[in-house]
Amino acid sequence: MSQGIVPLRRRGQEQAALNRVEVAAVKLLVSGQATSLQAARAEVILADLRAQRDQMTAVLADMRNREPIGDPRLDEANANLITAINSGLIQVGLFIARAQAFLAETAKPVPNLPESPR
């Protein structure tokens, strides 16, 4: 199960994560896999969210397949972890839905604005 644990970022690593998103987004844009930098960023973030959801789903399956330990405190802690993972999966699902809606909006053509009189 320890392979499914996502480590917390240390101070300063937030910037590195942002840089990673930017680099991946530029690659998508340059390769023609995205219509704009904004859409490319959303695609990268969406892929990250899906990967996190997959990791959480694997951890949840592992937790559910475990037999009760017999120690009421540990069994309660495991039950609480399962509940927390379920809540996290719901939140990640909502973020994915928002990202997909955002991508759908960025795919819509921008209407031509009327020219202003001179």
C-alpha positions in Angstrom: 0.0 0.0 0.0 2.9 2.4 0.6 3.4 2.8 -3.1 0.0 4.5 -3.3 0.8 7.2 -0.8 1.2 10.7 -2.3 3.9 12.6 -0.5 3.2 16.2 0.6 5.3 18.9 -1.1 7.9 20.8 0.9 8.1 24.5 0.9 9.3 25.8 -2.5 8.2 22.7 -4.3 4.9 24.4 -5.2 6.7 26.5 -7.7 8.3 23.4 -9.2 4.9 21.8 -9.6 3.7 25.0 -11.4 6.7 24.9 -13.6 6.0 21.3 -14.5 2.5 22.1 -15.5 3.7 25.0 -17.6 6.4 22.9 -19.4 3.9 20.1 -20.1 1.3 22.6 -21.3 3.8 24.2 -23.7 4.7 20.8 -25.1 1.0 20.1 -25.7 0.6 23.4 -27.4 3.7 23.1 -29.6 2.8 19.6 -30.7 -0.7 20.8 -31.7 -2.5 18.7 -29.0 -4.1 21.9 -27.5 -5.7 24.9 -29.1 -4.4 27.4 -26.5 -2.0 27.6 -23.6 -5.0 27.9 -21.3 -6.5 24.7 -22.7 -3.2 22.9 -22.5 -2.8 23.8 -18.8 -6.3 22.5 -18.2 -5.4 19.2 -20.0 -2.3 18.8 -17.9 -4.2 19.5 -14.7 -7.0 17.1 -15.7 -4.5 14.3 -16.4 -3.0 14.9 -12.9 -6.4 14.8 -11.3 -7.2 11.5 -13.1 -3.9 10.0 -12.0 -4.6 11.1 -8.4 -8.1 9.6 -8.6 -6.6 6.3 -9.9 -4.1 6.2 -7.0 -6.8 6.9 -4.4 -9.0 4.2 -5.9 -6.2 1.7 -5.6 -5.6 2.7 -2.0 -9.3 2.4 -1.3 -9.5 -1.1 -2.8 -6.5 -2.1 -0.7 -8.1 -0.8 2.5 -11.5 -2.5 1.8 -9.8 -5.8 1.1 -8.1 -5.9 4.5 -9.5 -8.1 7.2 -10.4 -6.4 10.5 -7.3 -6.3 12.8 -9.2 -7.0 16.0 -7.9 -3.9 17.7 -11.0 -1.6 18.0 -8.8 1.5 17.7 -7.1 0.4 14.5 -10.2 -1.0 13.0 -11.9 2.4 13.7 -8.9 4.2 12.2 -9.1 2.1 9.0 -12.9 2.8 8.8 -12.2 6.5 9.1 -9.5 6.3 6.4 -12.0 4.6 4.1 -14.5 7.3 4.7 -11.9 10.0 4.1 -10.7 8.4 0.9 -14.4 8.2 -0.3 -14.8 11.9 0.5 -11.6 12.7 -1.3 -12.7 10.7 -4.4 -15.9 12.7 -4.5 -14.0 16.0 -4.4 -11.5 14.8 -7.1 -14.5 13.8 -9.2 -16.0 17.3 -8.8 -12.7 18.9 -9.8 -12.5 16.6 -12.9 -16.0 17.6 -13.8 -15.1 21.3 -13.5 -12.0 20.8 -15.6 -13.9 19.0 -18.3 -16.5 21.8 -18.3 -13.7 24.4 -18.5 -12.2 22.5 -21.5 -15.5 22.4 -23.2 -15.8 26.1 -22.8 -12.3 26.7 -24.2 -13.2 24.6 -27.2 -16.1 26.8 -28.2 -15.2 29.3 -30.9 -15.1 33.0 -29.8 -17.9 34.9 -31.6 -16.7 37.8 -33.8 -17.3 41.1 -32.1 -18.8 43.8 -34.2 -16.4 46.4 -35.4 -16.8 49.8 -33.7 -17.7 52.8 -35.8 -14.7 55.0 -36.6 
